């Protein structure tokens, strides 16, 4: 079962959650539980269970507790659950009970909107004050849909709060990360999305100036999401870890946990290489646009053969270049195509897939094949940072126009 498939499912029944006696609730004073010492890392999970994934939030919290916070890593969650109808800030500590979450509730926020990006900002601001670290890994846990919602022209990108009816949009992610990086005084080392369909140029483009690394999936994720126990075990093993190290560790343990699954993608992206990628995509788009209509129709055929995902207008960028290169009648410069592939290779520092998705190379891009898809989203797309950097919509429009669809 994938996170996408449980979007409208009834949450599974789980054991009641109990918390350790003496846990501080609602005081906003976590120093009573753990010293406010700076550690090397903080894993901050914005865990929004105000939706059909609620039961899996309990599972993931229990996975975190198998390792818990260590002398290297603060493990902190802002955890919303339909079971309690409340949002708890939890300092995750190791326990031996795989079925019950026992970590202390540091603060009970009551019923707040987890679909409001301002609460994401506030969570990081609070965590910085109370659990300082040299490096931060911010994980947004929930349903995801890339930069748009499948099937209807609406905006429902990530962090669905079914109680409020709100969500965090791709553009709001950019606003949030800009504020968070200002709050920290430096870029966020890693932003991860334990959610479906988020490893896209359009998604990371909004955060390009404020994060160093990104981890996400081009396709839908299994409902269980990331293996937090394996991640934390490997992260704590050996010497100090860089952002690239942690990104690669997560990608590998995720693959190891689900390698028997037919539906598996996870990739790590180096945002320091974003500008190089955007420049290469701009060159590709300009070259496509400059082709005569007959050649642009051939390119549309290449687009149709490109690896796509549950949202079928999401295409793997590397495979798109490969498919265009295999179209013998298309006379795009081989050097230019190699330049795009080289930029992708630098940008994608980790990429694991099941055999079904062997053509996936780590980062997806929008390329609709129908006039309806294009018309539904073109207005919003033009204003995305990725499109401003690449003018990619011009290549899409030129290709669809050559096919007589616009």
C-alpha positions as a printed Julia matrix, in Angstrom:
406×3 Matrix{Float64}:
  0.0    0.0     0.0
  1.33   3.45   -0.9
  0.8    6.82    0.77
 -1.18   7.84   -2.3
 -3.48   4.83   -1.94
 -4.31   5.54    1.67
 -5.25   9.15    0.94
 -8.96   8.41    1.47
 -8.6    5.18    3.47
 -9.82   4.74    7.02
 -6.9    4.92    9.45
 -5.9    1.56   10.9
 -6.68   0.87   14.57
 -3.62   0.95   16.79
 -2.84   0.66   20.45
 -3.52   3.69   22.6
 -0.58   5.96   23.11
  0.73   6.49   26.61
  3.37   8.99   27.63
  5.87   8.8    30.43
  4.78  10.21   33.76
  6.24  13.57   34.57
  6.37  14.69   30.92
  6.06  18.43   30.64
  2.98  19.43   28.62
  2.19  22.93   27.49
  4.94  24.66   29.44
  7.23  25.42   26.5
 10.18  24.65   28.81
 11.93  21.55   27.4
 15.0   22.3    29.5
 13.24  20.44   32.32
 13.68  17.24   30.27
 16.92  17.62   28.35
 19.77  20.12   28.58
 19.82  22.78   25.88
 23.2   21.65   24.55
 24.28  22.09   20.96
 24.68  18.83   19.13
 26.09  18.06   15.71
 22.66  17.45   14.17
 18.95  17.87   14.81
 16.36  15.8    12.97
 13.16  17.84   13.04
 10.08  16.0    11.78
  6.93  17.98   11.01
  4.7   14.93   11.34
  1.21  15.77   10.16
 -1.12  12.89   10.99
 -4.3   14.95   10.64
 -5.26  12.75    7.68
 -5.48   9.13    6.54
 -1.81   8.47    7.34
 -2.33   8.92   11.1
 -1.69   5.29   12.04
  1.62   5.29   10.19
  2.72   8.29   12.25
  2.57   6.07   15.35
  4.66   3.45   13.56
  7.28   5.97   12.53
  7.47   7.5    16.0
  8.09   4.02   17.4
 10.8    3.48   14.79
 12.49   6.7    15.92
 12.33   5.47   19.52
 14.35   2.36   18.67
 17.38   4.68   18.58
 16.12   7.97   20.01
 18.16  11.11   20.58
 21.88  10.56   21.13
 24.89  12.62   22.08
 25.18  13.49   18.39
 21.6   14.0    17.27
 18.53  15.7    18.73
 15.44  13.84   17.44
 12.38  16.08   17.74
  8.9   15.78   16.26
  5.94  18.11   16.0
  3.37  15.34   15.89
 -0.28  15.76   14.96
 -2.65  12.83   15.41
 -6.31  12.32   14.61
 -6.48  10.0    17.6
 -5.82  12.86   20.02
 -6.92  15.77   17.79
 -3.85  17.52   19.2
 -0.35  18.51   18.14
  2.45  17.48   20.49
  6.07  18.52   20.45
  7.99  15.4    21.41
 11.65  14.91   22.3
 12.26  11.39   21.02
 14.08   9.13   23.47
 15.09   5.5    23.16
 12.76   2.86   24.56
 12.28  -0.89   24.22
  8.53  -0.89   23.54
  7.86  -1.24   19.8
  4.11  -0.65   20.14
  3.73   2.35   22.45
  5.21   5.84   22.09
  6.75   6.67   25.46
  8.85   9.75   24.66
  7.98  12.86   26.67
  5.56  15.45   25.35
  7.55  18.62   25.78
  4.7   20.88   24.72
  1.04  20.3    23.9
 -0.06  22.82   21.26
 -3.64  21.62   21.15
 -5.39  21.71   17.81
 -3.33  23.86   15.46
 -3.27  23.93   11.66
 -0.54  21.64   10.27
 -1.45  22.81    6.78
 -0.23  26.32    7.62
  3.38  26.92    6.59
  3.76  29.45    9.39
  3.51  26.62   11.9
  6.37  24.89   10.12
  8.47  28.03   10.57
  7.49  28.29   14.23
  8.42  24.66   14.85
 11.96  25.2    13.57
 12.27  28.51   15.47
 11.26  26.74   18.69
 13.58  23.78   18.02
 16.54  26.05   17.37
 16.01  27.75   20.72
 15.55  24.58   22.72
 17.54  21.94   20.83
 20.37  23.79   19.06
 22.51  22.0    16.49
 25.23  22.76   13.99
 23.22  21.15   11.2
 19.48  20.71   10.73
 17.57  18.05    8.82
 13.98  19.23    8.39
 11.63  16.42    7.42
  8.08  17.17    6.22
  6.04  13.99    6.76
  2.69  13.6     5.02
  0.92  13.05    1.73
  2.6   14.74   -1.21
  1.78  15.5    -4.83
  4.79  17.34   -6.2
  3.78  20.85   -7.19
  0.17  20.09   -8.13
 -2.65  17.7    -7.33
 -3.51  14.93   -9.77
 -6.83  14.95  -11.58
 -8.09  18.45  -10.86
 -6.56  21.92  -11.3
 -6.11  22.64   -7.64
 -3.21  23.17   -5.27
 -2.61  20.41   -2.73
  1.11  19.89   -2.69
  2.1   18.6     0.78
  1.05  18.44    4.46
 -2.71  17.93    4.16
 -4.57  18.87    7.32
 -8.0   17.29    7.02
 -9.25  19.1    10.12
 -8.54  22.56    8.73
 -8.79  21.72    5.03
 -5.43  23.43    4.43
 -2.11  22.32    2.95
  1.35  23.72    2.31
  1.92  24.74   -1.3
  5.21  24.57   -3.18
  5.41  28.34   -3.16
  4.75  28.45    0.59
  7.55  25.92    1.09
  9.84  28.48   -0.5
  8.57  31.25    1.77
  8.95  29.01    4.82
 12.5   27.92    4.03
 13.59  31.48    3.32
 12.36  32.51    6.77
 13.83  29.4     8.41
 17.27  29.97    6.89
 17.17  33.57    8.13
 16.22  32.32   11.57
 19.09  29.84   11.61
 21.58  32.28   10.09
 22.54  29.75    7.43
 21.02  27.31    4.97
 19.11  24.27    6.18
 21.51  21.39    5.6
 18.83  18.91    4.47
 15.14  19.2     3.68
 13.42  15.87    3.22
  9.87  14.99    2.3
  8.64  11.66    3.63
  5.83  12.02    1.13
  4.97  11.07   -2.44
  6.1   12.65   -5.72
  8.25  15.48   -4.35
 11.64  14.98   -6.07
 11.01  17.59   -8.74
 12.9   20.53  -10.15
  9.79  22.62   -9.62
  9.63  21.75   -5.9
 13.29  22.29   -5.03
 13.49  25.41   -7.19
 11.44  27.3    -4.62
 13.98  26.43   -1.91
 17.15  26.72   -4.01
 18.72  29.57   -2.03
 17.93  28.25    1.44
 18.81  24.54    1.57
 21.93  22.55    0.75
 20.43  19.09    0.16
 17.02  17.6    -0.56
 15.71  14.04   -0.24
 12.47  12.92   -1.87
 10.78  10.42   -4.14
  9.88  10.87   -7.81
  7.1    8.27   -7.42
  4.68   7.53   -4.6
  6.1    6.11   -1.36
  4.95   3.04    0.57
  2.59   4.06    3.35
  5.15   3.12    6.01
  7.49   5.79    4.68
 11.13   6.02    5.69
 12.81   3.44    7.97
 13.7    5.81   10.79
 15.38   3.19   12.96
 17.78   2.2    10.19
 18.43   5.82    9.27
 19.3    6.8    12.84
 21.42   3.69   13.41
 23.57   4.34   10.34
 23.67   8.07   10.98
 25.05   7.54   14.48
 27.59   4.92   13.41
 31.19   5.88   12.65
 32.47   9.43   12.55
 30.85  12.78   11.84
 28.47  12.93    8.88
 28.09  15.66    6.28
 24.8   16.59    4.68
 25.73  14.57    1.62
 26.58  11.59    3.85
 23.2   11.63    5.59
 21.39  12.07    2.29
 23.13   9.0     0.88
 22.53   6.97    4.04
 18.79   7.64    3.92
 18.55   6.78    0.24
 20.38   3.49    0.8
 18.47   2.32    3.9
 15.18   3.21    2.21
 16.15   1.06   -0.76
 17.28  -1.77    1.5
 13.94  -1.68    3.35
 11.79  -1.83    0.22
 13.98  -3.39   -2.47
 11.47  -6.21   -2.89
  8.82  -3.64   -3.77
  7.93  -2.97   -7.4
  7.34   0.71   -6.72
 10.43   2.38   -5.34
 12.29   5.63   -5.99
 14.28   7.86   -3.66
 16.91  10.41   -4.53
 19.18  12.93   -2.87
 19.85  16.27   -4.54
 22.73  18.73   -4.12
 21.2   22.19   -4.3
 24.64  23.78   -4.68
 24.45  22.42   -8.25
 20.95  23.76   -8.94
 22.09  26.71  -11.06
 24.1   24.44  -13.34
 21.09  22.2   -13.81
 18.74  25.12  -14.46
 21.12  26.57  -17.06
 21.32  23.21  -18.87
 17.52  22.85  -18.84
 17.17  26.37  -20.23
 19.51  25.45  -23.09
 17.52  22.28  -23.75
 14.25  24.2   -23.78
 15.59  26.83  -26.16
 16.86  24.11  -28.51
 13.49  22.37  -28.5
 11.65  25.61  -29.16
 13.96  26.4   -32.11
 13.17  23.16  -33.96
 10.73  23.08  -36.87
  7.24  21.79  -36.13
  7.95  18.38  -37.67
 10.84  17.82  -35.26
  8.87  19.12  -32.28
  6.22  16.5   -33.05
  8.96  13.86  -32.84
 10.04  15.3   -29.51
  6.5   14.93  -28.24
  6.76  11.24  -29.12
  9.92  11.07  -27.02
  8.06  12.73  -24.15
  5.36  10.05  -24.38
  8.02   7.33  -24.0
  9.7    9.0   -21.04
  9.44   7.48  -17.57
  6.44   9.04  -15.84
  4.84   8.6   -12.44
  1.43   8.5   -10.76
  0.95  12.06  -11.95
  1.64  11.2   -15.57
  2.72  14.73  -16.49
  5.7   14.3   -14.14
  8.6   13.03  -16.29
 12.07  11.94  -15.31
 14.42  14.58  -16.68
 17.33  12.24  -17.39
 15.15   9.75  -19.24
 13.57  12.6   -21.22
 17.02  13.54  -22.48
 17.74   9.89  -23.29
 14.49   9.48  -25.21
 15.11  12.65  -27.22
 18.64  11.46  -27.98
 17.32   8.13  -29.3
 14.98   9.89  -31.74
 17.26   9.77  -34.81
 15.35  12.41  -36.74
 15.84  14.97  -33.98
 18.94  17.03  -34.65
 19.6   18.48  -31.21
 23.27  18.94  -30.46
 24.76  15.8   -28.85
 27.06  18.07  -26.86
 24.09  19.96  -25.47
 22.3   16.74  -24.51
 25.47  15.49  -22.83
 25.69  18.77  -20.96
 22.21  18.25  -19.53
 23.03  14.69  -18.53
 26.23  15.91  -16.87
 24.32  18.55  -14.93
 21.84  15.91  -13.73
 24.68  13.65  -12.62
 26.18  16.44  -10.52
 22.8   17.48   -9.1
 21.63  13.97   -8.14
 24.08  12.64   -5.57
 22.02   9.58   -4.6
 19.39   7.66   -6.54
 17.84   4.28   -5.75
 15.02   2.62   -7.66
 13.3   -0.72   -8.06
 13.76  -2.44  -11.47
 10.38  -1.13  -12.63
 11.77   2.4   -12.39
 15.27   1.67  -13.66
 15.02   4.59  -16.1
 14.46   7.05  -13.24
 17.56   9.2   -12.73
 16.61  11.15   -9.64
 14.77  14.31  -10.58
 11.41  14.81  -12.3
 10.16  17.74  -14.35
  6.75  18.81  -15.62
  5.88  17.96  -19.22
  2.12  17.59  -19.85
  0.99  15.7   -22.94
 -2.52  17.15  -23.19
 -4.01  20.58  -23.7
 -6.13  20.08  -20.59
 -3.13  19.48  -18.35
 -1.27  22.42  -19.84
 -4.23  24.76  -19.6
 -5.05  23.74  -16.03
 -1.64  24.6   -14.62
  0.12  26.98  -17.02
 -0.75  30.15  -15.11
  0.7   28.89  -11.86
  3.67  27.24  -13.57
  4.85  30.45  -15.19
  5.46  31.96  -11.75
  7.4   29.06  -10.26
 11.07  29.8    -9.62
 12.1   26.8   -11.72
 10.28  28.17  -14.75
 11.65  31.66  -14.19
 15.11  30.1   -14.18
 14.6   27.87  -17.23
 11.67  29.22  -19.31
 10.7   25.55  -19.54
  7.05  26.3   -20.23
  8.05  27.71  -23.62
  9.47  24.32  -24.65
  6.28  22.59  -23.46
  4.05  25.04  -25.32
  6.09  24.79  -28.52
  5.9   20.99  -28.46
  2.16  20.84  -27.82
  1.52  23.5   -30.45
  3.45  21.51  -33.06
  1.18  18.54  -32.33
 -1.9   20.72  -32.94
 -3.0   20.57  -29.31
 -2.82  24.3   -28.62
